[in-house]
Amino acid sequence: MAEVFWSASPQSPGETTEWLDRVERTTPVLVRYRERAERERVTPAEVIEALRAQNIHRMWVSPAFGGGGVSVRTGSAVLQALARVDAAVAWQMGVQGVISRLSDYLPEQVARQLFHDSDGLVVGGINPTGQAEPVAGGYRVRGRWSFASGSTHADWLVCASVVTGPEVAASPTRMLFVPSDAVRFEDDWHTVGLRGTGSVSFTVDDLFVPDDFAVDGGLLRRPPRDRPSRAHAIAYYDFGPFTTASTALGIAQDALSEFPRIAVGTVPARGTETLATSHTVQAGLARAAALVRGAELMLTDAADQASRSGAAGGEELSALIRLAAATVGENAVRAVDSLHSLAGTRALTAGGRLDRCFRDVHSAVAHITLAPTNFEMVGAYLLGNALLMRR
């Protein structure tokens, strides 16, 4: 079989090669436990420990706080590689990666406490479904947050909340960090895809959070202020799409690798030749490969533009990133759906990789950062309007 287009080559940047080697060292553990994660709807602790040993959970954190400080492009490649083995693991490392970007907005001593002094995950809920009441020295926080991927292994959880009280805040939202032992979890993660992420809901009841453990949500569309410990110059909301898109792309890459193994060995019912000899199947596989390759190149270009533009990218960079992420999501689904259809009943094998890719990619692209509405927002921007988060 031909070498897949997206395989790492000797020409890969040294940093990327180094971190892909770290993924390779964790792969046997991921393979050993991925079916158990599917059954139990949570990733086993042994997998998280293997990732911690390679510092993958801190790859995007500043070296000042014990992280790897890797480029956007390298981190994307790591998530793709993880997703080709276990998309649930990649998703959790992506969530950890994007929330770790808040370390550039937090006071340095707090960022050090959360990301250096603690080695657990820092995840949570970034949809502002909680309430934060201003009080002396901080906030009283209460609310319920859903889709807290990786929370089983978290030391800290972020609780996005709307500021309440008699005076209207200049910026209405806050990202507040609370210790995981101060929340109440609800085992409500029952889904067809990304089962191993343990994306349960959690509740906080009237908990005090100091000012230093809160980030003003109004700052997150702008780059964090420059300081020696800053890991990345791009804005928080420009970073998130890379994590979800990278996982979706890795899922499609996995499906593209798996399909030839099915096609070469499968003779359709009442047929006389394998799927691999069908011109329709051959053309369909090539079209799926084109979709995946195009998505990869577009995401890589966006990552490189983000690194080059840094804090000066503005709405033009934001639009490019959102366009790339939405395209990756659309291409990934089209490629996986096509391959799943071409494989026929062989795609339905319980526990089969292609079936899992089908389930996982549809769960991944439900995320707002990959939503088709991003095309509308970017299109409006290209017509001279402001770039909205969503209409």
C-alpha positions in Angstrom: 0.0 0.0 0.0 1.2 3.5 -0.8 2.6 5.7 2.0 -0.1 8.0 3.4 0.4 11.6 2.5 0.4 13.0 6.0 3.1 10.8 7.5 5.9 12.7 9.3 8.9 13.1 7.0 12.6 13.6 7.8 12.1 17.2 6.7 9.7 17.8 9.6 10.9 20.6 11.9 13.1 19.3 14.8 10.6 20.4 17.5 7.7 18.6 15.7 9.8 15.4 15.3 10.8 15.5 19.0 7.2 15.8 20.2 5.9 13.2 17.7 8.5 10.8 19.2 6.9 11.5 22.6 3.5 10.5 21.2 5.1 7.3 19.8 6.4 6.4 23.3 2.8 6.7 24.7 1.1 4.8 21.8 1.4 1.3 23.3 -0.4 2.5 26.4 -3.1 4.3 24.4 -3.7 1.1 22.3 -3.8 -1.1 25.4 -6.5 0.9 27.1 -8.6 2.5 24.4 -11.3 -0.2 24.3 -11.6 0.0 28.1 -12.0 3.8 27.8 -14.9 3.2 25.3 -16.7 0.8 27.7 -16.2 2.9 30.9 -16.7 6.3 29.2 -13.5 7.7 30.8 -9.9 7.4 30.0 -8.0 5.2 32.5 -5.5 6.8 34.8 -2.7 4.8 33.2 -3.1 6.7 29.9 -3.0 10.1 31.6 0.1 9.1 33.5 1.8 8.1 30.3 0.9 11.5 28.8 2.1 13.3 31.8 5.5 11.5 31.7 6.0 13.0 28.2 4.6 16.4 29.4 2.1 16.3 26.5 -0.6 17.7 28.8 1.6 20.8 29.2 3.0 21.1 25.7 1.5 24.5 25.0 2.2 26.0 28.4 5.1 28.4 28.8 8.5 26.9 29.9 8.3 29.4 32.8 5.5 27.3 34.2 7.0 23.9 33.4 5.5 23.5 29.9 6.9 22.6 26.6 6.2 26.0 24.9 5.7 24.3 21.6 4.6 26.1 18.4 0.9 26.0 17.3 2.0 23.8 14.3 3.8 21.3 16.5 0.9 21.0 19.0 -1.5 20.5 16.1 0.7 17.7 14.8 0.8 16.1 18.2 -3.0 16.1 18.5 -3.4 14.7 15.0 -1.0 11.9 15.9 -2.9 11.1 19.1 -6.2 11.2 17.3 -5.0 8.6 14.8 -4.6 6.3 17.8 -7.4 7.4 20.2 -9.5 10.5 19.4 -10.8 10.7 22.9 -7.3 11.1 24.2 -6.5 13.8 21.6 -9.7 15.6 22.5 -8.8 15.8 26.1 -5.3 17.0 25.4 -6.8 19.6 23.1 -9.1 20.8 25.8 -6.1 20.9 28.2 -4.2 22.8 25.6 -6.7 25.5 24.9 -7.5 26.1 28.6 -3.8 26.2 29.4 -3.7 29.3 27.2 -5.4 31.1 30.0 -2.1 30.9 31.8 -1.0 33.8 29.7 -3.8 35.9 31.1 -3.6 34.9 34.7 -1.2 36.5 37.2 2.1 34.7 37.0 2.0 33.3 40.5 -1.4 31.8 39.9 -0.4 30.4 36.5 2.6 28.8 38.2 0.4 27.2 40.9 -2.1 25.8 38.4 0.3 24.6 35.7 3.7 24.0 37.4 3.0 23.1 41.1 0.1 20.8 40.0 0.5 18.1 37.4 -3.2 17.2 37.0 -5.3 18.4 34.1 -6.8 21.9 34.1 -10.0 21.7 32.2 -13.7 22.7 32.8 -16.5 24.6 31.2 -15.9 27.7 28.9 -19.5 28.3 28.1 -20.7 31.0 30.6 -23.5 29.1 32.2 -22.6 30.1 35.8 -23.1 33.2 37.8 -20.3 35.2 39.5 -21.3 37.7 42.2 -18.7 40.3 42.9 -17.7 40.4 46.6 -14.8 41.8 48.6 -11.6 40.2 47.2 -13.2 38.1 44.5 -16.5 36.4 43.5 -19.2 34.1 44.8 -19.6 31.5 42.1 -22.5 29.1 41.4 -23.7 27.2 38.4 -23.6 24.1 36.3 -21.3 23.4 33.4 -21.5 20.6 30.8 -19.0 18.8 28.6 -16.1 19.0 31.0 -13.8 16.7 29.0 -11.0 15.1 31.1 -12.5 16.3 34.4 -11.9 12.9 36.0 -8.2 13.6 36.0 -8.4 17.4 36.8 -6.9 19.2 39.7 -8.5 22.5 38.6 -11.6 23.4 36.7 -12.4 26.6 34.9 -16.0 27.9 35.4 -17.1 30.5 32.8 -19.6 32.7 34.4 -21.7 35.9 33.9 -21.0 38.7 36.4 -24.2 39.4 38.4 -25.1 42.1 40.9 -26.7 45.6 41.0 -24.0 47.2 38.9 -23.5 46.1 35.3 -19.9 45.0 34.7 -18.0 46.6 31.9 -17.1 43.1 30.8 -19.9 40.6 31.6 -18.0 37.3 31.8 -15.2 35.8 34.0 -13.2 32.6 33.7 -12.8 31.4 37.3 -10.6 28.6 38.5 -11.7 26.3 41.3 -10.1 23.2 42.8 -11.7 20.0 41.5 -12.6 18.7 45.0 -14.9 21.8 45.5 -17.3 20.7 42.7 -20.0 18.1 42.3 -19.8 15.8 39.3 -22.8 14.3 37.4 -22.2 11.1 35.5 -24.2 12.1 32.4 -21.8 11.4 29.5 -23.6 8.9 27.3 -22.9 9.5 23.6 -22.1 7.7 20.4 -18.7 9.3 19.9 -15.6 10.4 21.9 -16.9 8.2 24.6 -13.6 8.0 26.5 -13.4 11.7 27.2 -15.5 11.5 30.3 -17.2 14.8 29.4 -19.5 15.0 32.3 -21.3 17.9 33.9 -20.3 19.6 37.2 -21.9 21.9 39.7 -20.5 24.6 42.0 -22.6 25.9 44.9 -21.8 29.4 46.2 -18.0 29.1 46.2 -15.6 32.0 46.9 -13.0 32.5 44.2 -10.3 35.1 44.7 -9.7 37.9 42.1 -6.4 36.4 41.1 -8.0 33.2 40.0 -10.3 35.0 37.6 -9.7 36.1 34.0 -11.8 38.9 32.5 -13.6 37.3 29.5 -13.4 40.6 27.7 -9.7 40.2 27.3 -9.8 36.8 25.5 -10.4 38.1 22.0 -7.2 40.1 22.3 -3.7 38.8 22.6 -2.4 38.5 26.2 -0.1 41.3 27.3 3.6 40.8 26.6 5.7 39.4 29.4 8.7 37.0 29.6 6.5 34.1 30.6 4.0 34.5 27.7 3.8 31.3 25.7 1.8 32.5 22.7 1.0 36.0 21.3 -2.3 35.1 19.6 -5.6 35.6 21.4 -7.3 32.9 23.4 -10.2 32.6 20.9 -7.8 32.3 18.0 -6.1 29.4 19.7 -9.1 27.1 20.4 -10.0 26.2 16.8 -6.6 24.6 16.3 -7.3 22.0 19.0 -10.7 20.8 17.8 -9.7 20.9 14.1 -6.5 18.9 14.8 -8.5 16.1 16.5 -11.0 16.0 13.7 -8.2 15.9 11.1 -6.5 13.1 12.9 -9.7 11.1 12.9 -10.0 11.5 9.2 -6.4 10.5 8.7 -7.1 7.3 10.7 -10.1 6.4 8.5 -7.9 7.0 5.4 -5.3 4.6 6.7 -7.8 2.0 7.8 -9.9 1.9 4.6 -7.3 0.2 2.2 -7.0 -2.7 4.7 -10.8 -3.2 4.5 -11.0 -2.7 0.7 -8.1 -5.2 -0.1 -9.6 -8.0 1.9 -13.4 -7.5 1.2 -15.4 -9.2 -1.5 -18.9 -7.7 -1.6 -21.9 -10.1 -1.1 -22.4 -12.0 -4.4 -19.4 -10.3 -5.9 -16.3 -11.9 -7.4 -13.7 -9.2 -6.8 -12.5 -7.2 -3.8 -13.6 -3.6 -3.2 -10.1 -2.5 -4.0 -10.6 -3.5 -7.7 -13.7 -1.3 -8.1 -13.1 1.9 -10.0 -15.8 3.6 -8.0 -14.0 2.7 -4.8 -10.6 3.8 -6.1 -12.0 7.2 -7.1 -13.8 7.6 -3.8 -10.7 6.8 -1.9 -8.7 9.4 -3.9 -11.4 12.0 -3.3 -11.3 11.3 0.4 -7.5 11.6 0.4 -7.8 15.0 -1.4 -10.2 16.2 1.2 -7.9 15.2 4.1 -4.8 16.5 2.4 -6.4 19.8 1.6 -7.6 20.1 5.2 -4.1 19.4 6.5 -2.5 22.0 4.3 -5.0 24.6 5.2 -4.6 24.0 8.9 -0.8 24.0 8.7 -0.9 27.3 6.8 -3.2 28.9 9.5 -0.8 27.7 12.2 2.2 29.2 10.4 0.3 32.4 9.9 -0.6 32.6 13.6 3.1 32.1 14.5 4.2 34.8 12.0 1.5 37.3 12.8 1.5 36.9 16.6 -0.2 39.8 18.4 -0.6 41.9 15.2 -2.9 39.5 13.4 -6.2 41.1 14.3 -9.5 40.1 12.7 -7.7 39.0 9.5 -5.9 36.3 11.4 -9.0 35.4 13.4 -11.0 35.0 10.2 -8.3 32.8 8.6 -8.1 30.5 11.6 -11.9 30.1 11.8 -12.2 29.5 8.0 -9.4 26.8 8.2 -11.0 25.1 11.2 -14.5 25.1 9.7 -13.1 23.7 6.5 -11.2 21.0 8.3 -14.4 20.0 10.1 -16.4 19.9 6.9 -13.7 18.0 5.0 -13.1 15.5 7.8 -16.8 14.6 7.9 -17.1 14.3 4.2 -14.0 12.1 3.9 -15.0 9.8 6.8 -18.6 9.5 5.7 -17.5 8.6 2.1 -15.1 5.9 3.3 -17.7 4.5 5.7 -20.2 4.3 2.9 -17.7 2.7 0.4 -16.8 0.0 3.0 -20.4 -1.1 3.2 -21.3 -3.6 5.9 -17.7 -4.0 6.8 -17.7 -0.5 8.3 -20.3 -1.7 10.8 -18.1 -4.1 12.6 -18.4 -3.6 16.4 -15.2 -2.1 17.7 -13.9 -1.5 14.2 -11.7 1.5 13.6 -13.7 2.9 10.7 -16.9 2.7 12.6 -15.3 4.4 15.5 -13.9 7.2 13.2 -17.5 7.7 12.0 -18.9 8.1 15.5 -16.0 10.2 16.8 -15.8 12.7 13.9 -19.5 13.5 14.1 -19.2 14.2 17.8 -16.1 16.3 17.3 -17.5 18.6 14.6 -20.5 19.4 16.9 -18.1 21.8 18.7 -18.8 25.5 18.0 -15.2 26.1 16.7 -15.9 23.7 13.8 -19.5 24.8 13.2 -20.7 25.7 9.7 -21.8 29.1 11.1 -18.1 30.1 11.0 -18.5 30.2 7.2 -21.2 32.8 7.6 -19.2 34.9 10.0 -16.1 34.9 7.8 -18.1 35.6 4.7 -19.7 38.6 6.4 -16.2 39.8 7.4 -15.0 39.4 3.8 -17.9 41.6 2.7 -16.7 44.4 5.0 -18.5 43.7 8.3 -17.0 43.1 11.7 -16.0 39.5 12.6 -18.7 38.3 14.9 -18.4 35.3 17.2 -21.9 34.2 16.1 -25.1 35.9 15.0 
